[in-house]
Amino acid sequence: MNSLRLIEKDFSAFFRAPSEIDPQSLGISPLKQDLQRFLDPGKNPLFRSTDDMTYFTAHRGDRVVGRILAHIHRSSNERHQVNQAYFGFFECEDNQETAHALLSAAERFARAHGMTQIQGNMNMTAMQQMGVMTDGFDKAPYSDQVYSAAYLPKLLEAEGFSRFFPMSTFELILKDYRQELLITEKNAGALSGKNIRIESISKNRIQQGLADARVVLNSGFDKNPFFVPVTPEEFYFQAKDLSWVIDPRITTFAFQGDRAVGVAICIPDLNPLLKATKSKLSLATPWHYLQFRRNRKRAVIIYYSVVEDLHGQGIMAHVLNRTLLSLKESGYESVGMTWIADENKSSLRQMEKIGGVPMHKLHLFKKELQ
């Protein structure tokens, strides 16, 4: 019998789903232990109640053929005055019955909580992986970039979902980058007279650096679509293991006196390591990690930001320039950028200036609930 069945909160099946759906996919799963703690509402400070999320897997016989997360971000609903639920980590075989079963389960969860709309992929929040890929399927993702199957938009639209909020990820080949692409006659003097210095993070300041990075993030992104200020508990929950993957040479801060006013959070692309370890810790992990440290050539900028009161003064160009030059000097060959919305014209112009090439096209998908 190969009839379809859904199981709720089977973490082992949820973790296995992508590799069983398509073993050849270019997508890379988060580390198993990280994914497990993200999906634990008793530990994840994003959720106010253990009832704010659930997840399902679809099964045919012994095979996992789909998965979906359903959740509510109450702080987002309050800040943006909406009544929304979200789906995330949506993956399934190219089968409408499977897609219908998973999406219907997420919709039932949303209705049961009084929500009037559901949208996704929103893998937790707008500051984590979000969107469904709609183009660029031949390009391997960097860490924190979504990768999903080419047929998913078709399955979503057949279930009454419509696409909106287009965005793109980017890649820059570092050998082609030159300082004059960012530091122009117009912004060359942006730091003078403002008591601003640009520096890389030091190993003994990583924890303080994370605190500074959260403050700059919240200030600089305050007016961005979907953004909700990140609490210290939420930020450290997501970033708690960064200290062992951060390369201090390539994360850059701007300080005005003792105040952090700009940041570019850049880490080595972890996907080659996760692929080698199958996203699981084992006795072989230290060996794989050493191999990864010796051979890392790709990095990813998770986000860059300047505090709101210093927007438009050329500071970000200096922060980003320092990061890109440090990447080149440290032997990295390419850097990926997480999503930039089509409506963010200034960031898109900046990508064009430095030679960033679009990688993946993504959209959010939404559905009104009757």
N, C-alpha and C positions, 0 to 999 in steps of 0.2 A: 504493500500500500504506500503510495506516495502523496497522500492527501496533505494539504497544507495545515499546519497548526501553529498557533502563537503561544509563546511562553513568556511570562513576565519575570523580570529581574533574575535571569540566568546569566550571571556575569561571564562565566567561562564561554558560553555560546556567543555572547555579545562581542567579546574580544576576538574570538575565532572567525567571526562572520566575514570580514573582508577577504581573508585568505581562502576561505571556502567558496565564496561567491566567485572570485576571479584570482587565482593564484598568480597570474601574470600582470596584475595591476601595478601601475607605477606608484600607487598610493602607499604610504608608510603609516602604520599604526603608532599612536603614542606608546610610550613605555607602559607595559601592563600594569605595574604598580601605580603609576600616575593616573591612568584611566580609571582604575578601581577606586582611588580616593576621590577623583572628580565626581564619580557616580554614587558616592556615599553621602546622602543628605545630612547624615548625622555629623559628618566631618567637614563638608564643604560649606564655608560661611556664606556663600552666595544664596543658599536656601534658608529661609526663615523657619521652615517646617519640613519634617520628613515627608509630608504629603505634597510638597511642591514639585516633585519630579518622579518619574518612573521610566522604565525602558522595556522594550519588547524585542524578542527575536522570532523570526519565522523559520520553520523547519519543514523539510520534506524528507521523510525517512530519517536517516542518521545525519543528514547534511543540513547545515545552517545556510539559509538562502536569503536572509535579510535581517536588518536591525533598524531600530529607531529609538531615539530619546525623546521624551515629552516632558516639558518643564515650564515653570512660571518664574519670571524674574520680577518680583513684586516691587523692588526699588525702581526698576525701569518703568513699570506701569504707572507708578506714582509720579515719577519725574516728568514723564511725557504725556500724562493724562490719557492713557489708553487702557484697553482691556484685552490684552493679548496673551496667548500662550505661544510656545515655540517648539519646533521639532529640531533635532540635531542628530549628527552621526547617521543620517539616513543613507543606507546602502541596501540594494537588493538585486536579485537576479532580474534579467530583462523579461519580466512577467507581470502583466497587469493585475492578476489575482493577488500576487504577493505584495505589490505596491499598495493595492486597495486595502488589504488586511492591515498592513503596518500603519498607513496613514489614517485609516479609520480608527485604529486604536488610539493614536495620538489625538485625533479629533474628539473622541469620547472623553478622554482625559481632560481636554480643554473645556468642553461643555460642562462636565461634572464640576468644574471649578468656576463656572459662571463666566468664562471667557467668550468673547464675541468674534475673535479672529485668531488664526494660527499662522505662523510664518517661520521660515527657516531656509537652509540650515543655519541655526544659531547654536554653535557648539559651546553652550554656556552663556557667553556674553559677546557683545560687539568687539571686545578687546581680545577675544580668542578667535579661533578659526570660525569663519562664517561664509555662507553662500553655497550655491550649487554651481558647478562648472558648466559653462555653456559653449566653451571653445578652448583650444590649446591643449588638447588631450595627449599630444605627442611629447609634451615637455614634462620631465620629471620634477616634482615639487621640491622646494626647500622646506625646512622645518617651519611649522606654523602656516603653511600654505595648504589650502584645501585641495584634494584631488578626488574626483568622483567620475562615475561612468558616463559616457556620452549619451546613453539612452535615458538617464534619470529625468531630464527636463520633459521629455515626451510622456513618461509615466506620471509625473506630477500634473501636467496640464490635462491629461485624461481624467484626473481626479478632481478637476475644478480649481486647481492652483494657477495663479497668474504670476509671471515674472515681473520684478521691479528692482530698483536700486542697483543698476549695473556697476561693476567695479572690475579692476584688473590688477594682476600681480606683475612684477617686473624683474628683469635680470640685467645686471651690468657686468660686462667683461672688463676686468680691472686694468688690463694692459692698455686699454683705449682711453682711460681716464687721465685728464690733465687738470691741474689746479685752476687754470684760467677759465675752465668751463663753468666753475662756480664762483670763483673770486674775481669779480669784474671791477672795472673802474668805479662803478656806482656803489658797490658794497665793500670795497677794499678797506675803507676806514670805519667800518661799522662798529668796531670794538673800541676805537680810540675815544678817550674822554668819558667812557662809561665804566671804567674800573672792571672790565670783563676779561677774564682769562679762559683759555680753552685747554683742557688737559684730559688725558686718558685716566681711567679708574685705576687705582692701585690695589694690589691684592689685599692689603690690610684695611682697605676701606670699602670692601664689597657690600657689607651689611648696611653701612651708612649710605653707600651709593644707591642701594635699592630703595631706601627711605626717600632719598632725594629724587630718584627717578619717578616714584609714585606722585610726589607733590607736583613735579613739572608736568607729568602726564595729565593729572586732574585739571591743572590750570590751562594748559595749552589745548586740550581736547574738549573743554567744557561746552562749546557750542557745536560740536560735531554731531551729526545724526546718530541716534541710538545710544550715544554715550551716557554712561552713568558714572559719577565719581567712584573711584575704587577705594574701599576702606583699607586700612593697614592689614586687617586680618585676611581680606580677599587677595590683596596683592602678594603677601608673603605666602599664602597657601599656594598660589600659582607659581611663584618664583622661588620657592624654598630650596630647590635643588640647583638653582643657577650657579651657585658658587663653585660647583665642580665642573661646569661646562664653560663658564665665562673665560674668554681670553682677554685679560685686562688691557692688552694693547689696542683692542679694536672697539671698545665701548668708550664713548666720549661725552664729557660734560662741559658746559659753560658755567662759570661762576661769576657773580657780581659781588665782590667781597667774599663773604662766607655763604652767600645765598646761591643755591643751584637755580639757574635760569634757563638752561637748555640741556638736552640729552639726546643721544642716539644710542639706543640699546642694540648692540650687535653681538651675535654669538656665532660660533662655528655651526655650520649646517649639520645637525645631528642625524639626518636621515640615513647616511651611509652606515653609521654605527648601529642605528636601530634595525636597519635591514640585515646587517651581519649577525646581530644577536636575536633576530626575530622578535624584537621589542620585549624581550624577557631577560631578567637577570639570571645568571648561571655561574658556575665555576669558571667558565671560559670568558666571562665578561671582562675581567681585568686585562686579559690578553687582547681582546678585540679593542678595548679602550686605548691601549698603548699603540696599537696599529693605527687607530683612528687619529690619535694625536700626532703621529709621525707623518700622516699622509693627508691631513685635512687641507683642501684647496677651495672649498666653498664656504661661504658665510651667509648669514641672513640678518637683515636689519628688522628687528621686531617692531620698533616704532621710533620715530624721532619727533621731538616737540620742543617748543619754546614757551615760556610762561606768557600768559595773555597780555600783560602790560608791556611786553617787549616785542609783540608781533609786528611784522612788517619792517623791521629795522636792520635786516641783513644778518642777524646773528646765526640763524639756522644754516645759512650757506657756509659759515666758518666751522660750525660743528660737524656738518656732513662732510665737508672737505677734509677735515682732520681724520675722520673715520675712514674715508676712502683711501687717503694716502697711507694711513696706518695699515690698512688691509694689504695694499700693494707691498709695502715695506716688509710685512710679516709673511709674505709668500702666498697669500691667497690669490686665486685666479678669477673668481667670480663672486658676486654677491646678489642675493635675491631680496626682493622687497615684498612685504605682505601687502594686502589689498589697498588700493587707492580708488575711491569712488569717482565715477565719471563726472560728478558735479564739482569735484575738488580741482578746479582749473589750475590753481597756483601750484599744487603738488604735481599735477600732470606736466605742467610747463617745466618744472624742475627736473622731472625724470627725462624729459626730452633734451634739456640742456646738457645733462651729464651723459647722455647716450644710453639711457635705460631702454631696454626692448621689452614690449609687452609679452608676457608668457601665457597666462590663463585669463580667460574672460569668465566672470561669475555674475550670478544674479541671486537675489533673495526671491523666494516664492511665498505667496500668501493666499489665504482663502478665508472668506467671510463665513462664519458659522451661523446656521439658522437655528 
